Amino acid sequence: MRVRVPPLAIAFALMAAALVATTWSTRTTVRDAFDTVREGQALAMREAVLRDLGELEGPPAPEELEAIVRDHAAGGLRYVATLDSHGTVIATAGAALGRQPARGEASIQHVGDRIRAEARVPPRRGRRGWWIVIEVAPGDAAELEAAATRTLAIGGIAALTLLGVAVALVRRELRRAAEERAREHERRLAALGEMSAVLAHEIKNPLASLKGNAQLLASAIGDNEKARVKADRVVDEAKRLEKLTQDLLAFVRTGELNKTDVELGELVQDDRVEVDLSPGTWKLDRERIREVIANLVENGIAAGPPVKVSAHPQGDYLVIEVADRGPGVPDGDREKIFEPFVTGKTKGTGLGLAIARRIVELHGGRISVRNDGGAVFRVEIPR
């Protein structure tokens, strides 16, 4: 069954993607504008400081720089330094962010959340020229960046919300599809069970008569070897059909389980297998769980001995594993082999694993298979 993705989920996902793209693009644009504004404020502050220093005959004293920093603090000025033509710092005011400035750096430089700018004060009326370096912390631009960051965060939250809704819709659709598949599976099993029960009951009595008469015929033939072989073949085929009808009836059998406290050490009574059973008890239908294990053991022996059976409590589950050394089960067949009439044997009915799964599910458990040096069938039954 194909899973149909709800159109609303697709719409929410596309809206979320568009919102993230738009928000990110907006923030990038705002950051570019923010940098431009910061640099513009720094250059404007540099010109203002140069104007303040324009009438001086030489480099200002530290107290004069301090006054300049105080006068322009509201505009973001945080540091001023004067340097001679050799790059030696003459005086400073305020606190620099990072290392001390050096003459000849870029005229605009980003230092943390500040902009550093330098300029040369040219010689005038016989005075020597010198250099200034300022650091500006633009306030309006910082608020602009904070607003852009908040917008990105809000857009991200909205996008995540839309994606969450889309995921919830897809998960609900997947759950609905899985439930529909399970219902369809149950309907097919129910129809198959009804048909199988009718066929088994209709075949059972004529088959028993056929087998009995064939056995009588085989015993009455005497020394005619050729006729005896044919009669024995009829008996063998009748037995095979009898086994098929028994399996069909076992498959459609439901009814209540007869659960009792079962000793785990009593679950396997087969000399052909290696056992590893924990001590203790578990509430089980003894005979039907033994039937499950017997089916798995028969499959294991047919696939490739030696076969090992283990049963151990793990938390709130009893875990029974039947491992063989055969070729294993192909990945694509690991669910299919539990369906009725699916078998790789030439003389099998294809109902053994289907019956095993039905009994395990009646216990509220699950059965699965994996490959580990052969096939390993795992049965988990809750306490």
C-alpha positions in Angstrom: 0.0 0.0 0.0 1.4 3.3 -1.0 1.5 6.0 1.7 -0.1 9.2 0.6 1.7 12.3 2.0 -1.0 14.8 3.1 -1.1 17.9 0.8 -1.3 20.0 4.0 1.9 18.5 5.3 3.6 19.4 2.0 2.3 22.9 2.2 3.5 23.4 5.8 7.0 22.0 4.9 7.2 24.4 1.9 6.0 27.3 4.0 8.7 26.5 6.6 11.4 26.3 4.0 10.3 29.6 2.4 10.1 31.3 5.9 13.6 30.1 6.8 15.0 31.3 3.4 13.3 34.7 3.6 14.3 35.2 7.3 17.9 34.3 6.6 18.1 36.5 3.5 16.6 39.4 5.5 19.1 38.9 8.3 22.0 38.8 5.8 20.8 42.0 4.2 20.4 43.7 7.6 23.9 42.6 8.6 25.4 44.1 5.5 23.4 47.3 6.2 24.6 47.1 9.8 28.2 47.0 8.8 27.8 49.9 6.4 26.1 52.0 9.1 28.8 51.1 11.7 31.6 52.2 9.3 29.7 55.3 8.4 29.4 56.3 12.0 33.0 55.6 12.6 34.1 57.8 9.7 31.8 60.6 10.8 33.2 60.4 14.3 36.8 60.5 12.9 36.0 63.7 11.1 34.5 65.2 14.3 37.6 64.4 16.3 39.8 65.8 13.5 37.8 69.0 13.7 38.3 69.2 17.4 42.1 68.8 16.9 42.3 71.1 13.9 43.4 74.2 15.7 46.0 72.6 17.9 49.7 73.5 17.3 50.8 69.9 18.0 49.6 66.6 19.4 47.1 67.1 22.2 47.9 66.3 25.9 46.2 63.3 27.6 43.7 65.6 29.4 42.7 67.1 26.0 42.0 63.6 24.6 40.0 62.7 27.7 37.8 65.8 27.1 37.3 64.8 23.5 36.2 61.2 24.5 33.8 62.7 27.1 32.3 65.1 24.6 31.7 62.4 22.0 30.8 59.5 24.3 27.1 59.7 23.4 28.0 59.2 19.8 29.9 56.0 20.6 33.5 57.2 20.9 35.3 54.9 23.3 39.0 55.5 22.6 41.4 58.0 21.1 45.2 57.6 20.6 47.8 59.9 19.0 50.9 58.5 17.3 54.0 60.2 15.9 55.3 59.7 12.4 57.2 56.6 13.5 54.1 54.9 14.9 55.0 55.4 18.6 52.0 56.1 20.8 52.1 59.6 22.3 48.9 59.8 24.4 45.7 57.8 24.8 42.3 58.4 26.3 39.6 55.7 27.0 40.1 52.0 26.8 41.1 50.2 23.6 39.5 46.9 22.7 42.3 44.4 22.0 45.9 45.3 21.2 47.3 48.9 21.0 47.0 50.5 17.6 49.8 50.7 15.1 50.2 53.4 12.4 49.6 52.3 8.8 46.8 49.8 9.4 43.6 49.9 7.3 41.7 53.1 7.6 38.6 51.1 8.7 39.0 48.0 10.8 36.5 45.8 12.8 37.6 45.1 16.3 35.0 43.1 18.2 31.8 45.1 18.4 33.8 48.3 17.6 35.1 50.0 14.5 38.7 51.3 14.6 39.6 54.2 12.2 42.8 56.1 11.7 43.7 59.3 10.1 46.7 61.6 9.6 46.7 65.1 10.9 48.8 66.9 8.3 51.5 69.5 9.2 50.2 73.1 9.5 52.0 76.4 10.0 55.3 74.7 10.8 53.9 72.0 13.1 54.7 68.4 12.6 52.0 66.1 11.4 50.8 63.1 13.5 48.3 60.3 13.5 45.2 59.6 15.4 43.4 56.2 16.0 39.8 56.1 17.3 37.5 53.3 18.3 33.7 53.7 18.0 30.9 51.4 19.4 27.9 52.4 17.3 24.7 52.2 19.3 22.0 52.4 16.7 23.7 49.8 14.5 23.9 47.4 17.4 20.2 47.7 18.0 19.6 47.0 14.3 21.7 43.8 14.4 19.9 42.7 17.6 16.5 43.3 15.9 17.7 41.2 12.9 18.8 38.4 15.2 15.5 38.4 17.0 13.7 38.3 13.7 15.8 35.3 12.6 15.0 33.5 15.9 11.3 34.2 15.6 11.4 33.0 12.0 13.3 29.9 13.0 10.8 29.0 15.8 7.9 29.5 13.4 9.6 27.3 10.7 10.3 24.6 13.3 6.6 24.8 14.4 5.4 24.4 10.8 7.9 21.5 10.3 6.7 19.9 13.5 3.1 20.1 12.2 4.1 18.7 8.9 6.0 15.8 10.6 3.0 15.1 12.9 0.7 15.0 9.8 3.0 12.6 8.0 3.4 10.4 11.1 -0.4 10.3 11.5 -0.7 9.3 7.9 1.9 6.6 8.3 0.2 5.3 11.4 -3.2 5.3 9.6 -1.6 3.4 6.6 0.0 0.9 9.0 -3.4 0.3 10.8 -5.1 -0.1 7.4 -2.5 -2.6 6.3 -3.0 -4.5 9.6 -6.8 -4.5 9.2 -6.4 -5.7 5.6 -4.0 -8.4 6.7 -6.5 -9.5 9.4 -9.4 -9.5 6.9 -7.4 -11.7 4.5 -6.4 -14.0 7.3 -10.0 -14.2 8.5 -11.2 -15.1 5.0 -8.4 -17.5 4.5 -9.1 -19.1 7.9 -12.8 -19.5 7.1 -12.1 -21.1 3.7 -9.4 -23.3 5.2 -11.7 -24.5 8.0 -14.4 -25.5 5.5 -11.9 -27.3 3.3 -10.2 -29.1 6.2 -13.6 -30.4 7.6 -14.8 -31.4 4.1 -11.6 -33.2 3.3 -10.9 -34.8 6.7 -13.5 -37.7 6.7 -13.0 -38.7 3.0 -9.3 -38.5 3.5 -9.3 -40.7 6.6 -11.4 -43.3 4.6 -8.9 -43.1 1.7 -5.9 -43.6 3.9 -7.5 -46.5 5.8 -8.5 -48.3 2.6 -5.1 -47.7 1.1 -3.4 -49.2 4.1 -5.7 -52.2 4.0 -5.0 -52.6 0.3 -1.2 -52.4 0.8 -1.4 -55.1 3.5 -3.6 -57.4 1.3 -1.4 -57.2 -1.8 1.0 -59.8 -0.7 4.1 -60.5 -2.7 3.3 -58.1 -5.6 6.1 -55.7 -5.0 5.2 -53.3 -7.8 1.6 -53.0 -6.6 2.8 -52.6 -3.0 5.0 -49.6 -3.9 2.0 -47.9 -5.6 -0.3 -48.6 -2.6 2.4 -47.3 -0.2 2.6 -44.1 -2.3 -1.1 -43.6 -2.0 -0.8 -44.0 1.8 2.1 -41.5 2.0 0.2 -38.9 -0.1 -2.9 -39.4 2.1 -0.7 -38.8 5.2 0.7 -35.7 3.6 -2.9 -34.4 2.9 -3.9 -35.4 6.5 -1.0 -33.3 7.8 -2.1 -30.4 5.6 -5.7 -30.5 7.0 -4.3 -30.7 10.5 -2.1 -27.6 9.9 -5.1 -25.8 8.4 -7.2 -26.5 11.4 -4.3 -25.5 13.7 -3.9 -22.2 11.8 -7.6 -21.2 12.1 -7.8 -22.3 15.7 -8.3 -19.4 18.1 -10.0 -19.8 21.5 -8.7 -18.8 24.9 -5.1 -19.7 25.9 -4.7 -22.1 28.8 -2.0 -20.2 30.6 -0.2 -21.8 33.6 3.1 -21.3 35.3 5.4 -23.2 33.0 9.0 -24.2 34.0 11.3 -22.9 31.3 13.4 -26.0 31.5 10.4 -28.1 30.3 9.8 -26.1 27.1 12.1 -28.3 24.9 12.1 -32.1 24.9 14.1 -32.9 21.8 17.4 -34.8 21.8 18.3 -33.4 18.4 19.0 -29.8 19.7 21.3 -28.0 22.0 19.4 -26.2 24.8 20.2 -23.2 27.0 17.2 -22.7 29.3 17.1 -20.4 32.3 15.5 -21.7 35.6 12.2 -20.2 36.6 8.6 -20.1 35.4 6.6 -18.0 33.0 2.8 -17.8 32.4 2.3 -19.6 29.1 0.1 -22.0 27.3 2.5 -24.9 27.6 1.4 -27.0 24.7 1.0 -24.2 22.2 4.4 -22.7 23.0 5.9 -26.1 22.6 4.2 -26.3 19.2 5.9 -22.9 18.3 9.3 -24.2 19.3 8.8 -27.6 17.6 7.9 -25.8 14.3 11.0 -23.6 14.6 13.2 -26.6 15.4 11.9 -28.5 12.4 12.7 -25.6 10.2 16.2 -25.2 11.7 17.0 -28.9 11.2 15.8 -28.7 7.6 17.8 -25.6 7.0 21.1 -26.8 8.6 22.0 -28.3 11.9 23.1 -28.0 14.6 20.2 -26.2 16.1 20.3 -24.4 19.5 17.3 -23.4 21.6 17.6 -20.8 24.3 15.0 -19.2 26.6 15.8 -16.4 29.1 13.9 -13.7 30.8 15.0 -10.2 29.7 13.3 -7.5 31.7 9.5 -7.9 31.3 9.9 -10.3 28.3 10.6 -14.0 27.9 13.0 -14.3 24.9 13.1 -17.6 23.1 15.6 -18.0 20.3 16.1 -20.9 17.9 19.3 -20.7 15.9 20.5 -22.9 13.0 23.6 -23.0 10.8 21.8 -22.9 7.5 22.0 -20.3 4.7 19.8 -17.8 6.6 16.8 -15.9 5.4 17.1 -13.3 2.6 16.3 -9.8 3.7 13.3 -9.5 1.4 11.7 -12.6 2.8 11.9 -11.9 6.6 8.3 -10.8 6.8 7.0 -12.9 4.0 7.9 -16.3 5.5 5.4 -15.8 8.3 2.6 -15.6 5.8 0.4 -18.7 5.2 1.5 -21.1 2.5 4.9 -19.5 2.0 7.6 -22.2 2.1 10.9 -23.0 0.7 10.5 -26.7 1.2 9.4 -29.1 -1.6 7.0 -31.0 0.7 6.1 -28.3 3.3 2.6 -26.9 3.8 3.9 -23.3 4.4 1.8 -23.1 7.6 4.3 -23.8 10.3 5.6 -20.3 10.7 2.2 -18.8 10.2 0.9 -21.0 13.1 3.9 -20.0 15.2 3.2 -16.3 14.7 -0.5 -16.7 15.5 0.2 -18.5 18.8 2.9 -15.9 19.8 0.5 -13.0 19.0 -2.2 -14.7 21.0 0.3 -14.5 23.9 0.7 -10.8 23.2 4.2 -11.3 21.9 6.1 -10.9 18.6 8.3 -13.2 16.4 11.1 -12.1 14.1 14.1 -13.5 12.3 17.6 -12.3 11.7 20.8 -13.8 10.2 23.8 -14.6 12.5 25.8 -17.5 11.0 22.4 -18.9 10.0 18.8 -18.0 10.8 17.9 -17.0 14.3 14.2 -16.9 15.1 13.4 -14.7 18.1 10.2 -15.0 20.1 9.4 -12.3 22.7 6.5 -12.8 25.1 5.6 -10.2 27.7 5.1 -11.0 31.4 
